[in-house]
């Protein structure tokens, strides 16, 4: 059965990169949010098994969106995605419940490694 993933990033290019990194045989992209508010709404509506969430987004940043998602679902699997200059925010996100992170620019294998860590942990 395919794992359901929600992608939240305000840039089309990054959403496309994330989608292309994920094997369509194993993963189903259930939604693509373009801002933090939409990320929270889509999470509640689509109930993904994993959300890949950018930190720097319009309307509501990824840290605040993460906080809302964790309030709604304390067991949410969230991987944060951001560039190096937001390193302090990545640390904050981990403290607030994110399970992992990938640093931009990333490779497909960086994404797969982070995603597999989440699902391998679930399978134990």
C-alpha positions in Angstrom: 0.0 0.0 0.0 1.3 3.4 -0.9 2.3 5.8 1.9 0.4 9.2 1.8 2.6 12.3 1.7 1.6 16.0 1.8 4.2 18.4 0.4 4.1 22.0 1.7 6.4 24.5 -0.1 5.6 27.9 -1.6 7.7 27.3 -4.7 6.6 25.1 -7.6 10.2 24.1 -8.4 10.7 22.7 -4.9 7.4 20.8 -4.9 8.3 19.3 -8.2 11.8 18.3 -6.9 10.3 16.6 -3.9 7.7 14.8 -6.0 10.3 13.6 -8.4 12.4 12.2 -5.5 9.6 10.1 -4.3 8.9 6.7 -6.0 5.3 6.8 -7.2 5.1 3.0 -6.7 5.7 3.5 -2.9 4.3 7.0 -2.3 1.1 8.9 -3.1 1.2 12.7 -3.0 -2.2 13.6 -1.5 -1.7 17.3 -1.7 0.5 20.3 -2.3 0.2 23.3 0.0 1.6 26.6 -1.1 1.5 28.4 2.3 1.5 27.5 6.0 -2.3 28.0 6.5 -3.1 25.7 3.6 -0.5 23.1 4.9 -2.4 22.9 8.2 -5.8 22.7 6.5 -4.6 20.0 4.0 -3.1 18.0 6.9 -6.4 17.9 8.7 -8.4 17.2 5.6 -6.1 14.6 3.9 -4.6 13.0 7.0 -1.2 12.1 5.4 1.2 9.7 6.9 4.0 12.2 6.4 4.2 15.9 5.6 7.3 17.5 4.1 7.1 21.2 5.3 9.2 24.2 4.2 10.1 26.6 6.9 10.0 29.9 4.9 6.4 30.2 3.6 3.8 33.0 3.2 0.7 33.6 5.4 2.1 31.3 8.2 5.7 30.1 8.4 6.5 26.4 8.6 7.3 26.6 12.4 3.9 27.9 13.2 2.3 25.4 10.8 4.2 22.6 12.4 3.0 23.8 15.8 -0.6 23.7 14.7 -0.3 20.3 13.1 1.3 18.8 16.2 -1.5 20.3 18.4 -4.0 18.6 16.1 -2.0 15.3 15.8 0.8 14.8 18.4 2.0 11.8 16.4 2.3 13.6 13.1 5.3 12.7 11.0 6.8 16.0 9.7 10.1 16.5 7.9 11.2 20.1 7.7 12.8 21.5 4.6 14.9 24.6 4.5 18.1 26.2 3.5 21.2 26.5 5.8 20.5 30.1 6.8 17.5 28.9 8.8 19.5 26.4 10.8 18.3 27.8 14.2 14.7 27.5 13.0 15.3 23.8 12.1 16.5 23.2 15.7 13.4 24.9 16.9 11.2 22.7 14.6 12.8 19.5 16.0 12.1 20.7 19.5 8.5 21.4 18.5 7.9 17.9 17.1 9.5 17.6 13.6 10.9 14.2 13.1 13.7 15.1 10.7 14.9 17.8 8.2 16.5 18.2 4.8 18.7 21.1 3.9 18.3 22.9 0.6 19.7 22.4 -1.9 19.1 18.7 -1.4 19.4 15.6 -3.6 16.8 13.0 -4.2 18.7 10.6 -2.0 18.6 13.1 0.9 14.8 13.2 0.7 14.6 9.4 0.4 16.9 8.9 3.4 14.8 11.2 5.6 11.5 9.6 4.4 12.7 6.1 4.9 13.9 6.9 8.4 10.3 8.0 9.3 8.7 4.9 7.8 11.3 2.5 9.0 10.7 3.8 12.5 7.0 3.2 12.0 7.5 -0.4 10.9 9.4 -1.4 14.1 
